[in-house]
Amino acid sequence: MNYLMIELKDKRKFITNKKNLSNLIEFSKTFNADLSIISTESKNSLSLEQLANEICDTNRKQEEFEYKTIETLNKKETNQSNLIFSHIIKTLQSKKEIDTNKLIAKFKKKGIDEKNIYSQITKAKNYIKNIGKTLKRLGKTKYKIDYSSISESISSSIPS
C-alpha cells in the first residue's frame, strides 16, 4: 500500500496517510525533513496526532520496515532554496549588489518558481539583518550591504 513517509534529519522515519501531505509540507520545510511517497506492507501508519507525539519522542525506538520509494517530494525544492539563498548571501558579502528582477530571471530559467525565489530573498534579508549588517535599498529592486553604517558604528564605539 502507498503511504507518505517523513524522514527527519536524525534519520528517524515515520509513515502516515498520503492525505496528510498538505498538513506536513510546512513542517518539512521548517525542520528540513524529507517527504516521500512509498510503497510498504507495514501497518504502522500514524494519524497526525500520533505522528506529532512520535516525532517529539526522541527516545522512540525506530522500527525497521521494508519499503520502496515511489516519489521523493521535496528534496529538490530544498536544494534549490539553498542554492538561491547561498547565491544571494555570497553576492552581497562580496560587496556586490543584488537585483531581485535579475535573480528571478536567472532562477526561473532553472525552473524554480517565483514564490520560492522571493521567499529566499526575504530569508537572506533577515539573515543580513541578524548578523548585524544593514541592507541598503539602491532602487526599486536593488540591494547592497551598507558598509558605511558598519564603519560609522565601529568608529563611534571606539573611545577617544
N, C-alpha and C positions, 0 to 999 in steps of 0.2 A: 504494500500500500504506500502511497505517496504522502509525505509529511514535510513540514518546514523544520529545518534544523538550524539552531543558533549555536555558533561556536565562539566562545569568549577568548580573550587574549591569553588567559591561563589554560587554554586548550580544553576546558570543560565543554561538553556538548549536550544540548537539550533538544527534545523533539516535541513539537506541538502541531496542531492542525494548521493546514495551509491557509485557512480562512483568517488566521491571526496575523498574517503578513502585514496588513495595513497598520496594525497596532504596534508592530515591532520595528518598523523602518527607522523612526527617530531614535529609538533605543539603540539600534545597531550603529547609527552614525555617531551618537554621543559616546558610546562605550567601545567603539571600533570593533564591534562583533561582526562576524561573517554570517550571512544568511544563505542557505542553500535549500533547494527542493531535493529531497532524497527519496529513495525507494527502500523500504525495510520491512521486515516481518516483525520487528519489535512492537510490543504492545505498551510501551512507556510514553505514550503521547500525553502531554501535560496541558491542563487548562491554563489560561492566562494567570489566574490566581496562584495555581500550583507552581507555575513557571517562575513567578516573582519570588515566591518563598524559596524555591530551589536555587535560584541564582544568588540570592542573599546568603544562603547557607554555604559558606566557603569550606566547611568541613565535610561536605557531601562527598561520598564515595562515588566515583564515576563508574557506572555500569557499562561494560563493553557491549557493543552491538554491531552487527554487520549491516552495512548499508551501501547503496550505490548512489553517487551524486548524479542527479539528472540535470540540474542547472544551478550555477553559482550566481547569486542575485546582486550583491552589492560590492564585491571586491574591486571591480573595475572602477566604479564611481569613487571609492575611497582613494585608489591610486591616482585617479585624475584630480581629485580635490587636493591631494598632497602635492601633485605636480604644479598646479596653479598657485597654491599658497607659497611654495618654495620659490617659484619664479618671481612672484611679486616681492617677497622679502629680499631675495638676492639682488634684484634690480634696485630696490630702494637703498639697501645697505651699501651698494657700490656708488652711492651718491648720484644715481640717475633718477629721472622722473618716470612715473608710470602714467599711462594714458588708458583710462578704462575702455574707451572705444577700440583702441588697438588691441588690448587684451582680449576683448570679446571677439574681435575679428580673428585673432590668432588662434584662440582655443575653440571657436566654433568650427573652424576648418578641421579640427581634430575630432569633431563630433560631440563636443561637450556642450551641454545645454546652458543657456544664458543664466538661468536661475542659480546653477552651481557656480558659475563664474562670479556673479555678484555676491554670492554667499562667501566665497573665498576672499574677495576684495574687502568685504566688511571684516572678516576674520583677521586679515592682515593689518587693517587699520587699527583694530583693537589691540593686536599684538604690539604694534609700534608704540601705541599709547601706553600699554602696560610695561614696556621696558624703559619708559621714561623719556621717550622722544616725542617730538611734535611733528605731525604730518601737515605740511603747508599745502593749501589748495592753490594751484597756479592758474587755473582756468576752470571751465565748466567740467572737464573730465580729466584734468591732470593733477598729479600729486607728487610731492617730493618731501623727504625728511628735511626739516628746518634745523640745520646745524648751527645757525646763528643764535637761536634761543638756547642751545646747549652750551655754547661758549660763553654767552652772557650769564647764564645761571652758574657756571663754574667760576667765572671771574668775580661774580658778586658774592660767592660763598668763600672766597679766599680772603683771609684777614689782611688788612693793610699794615 
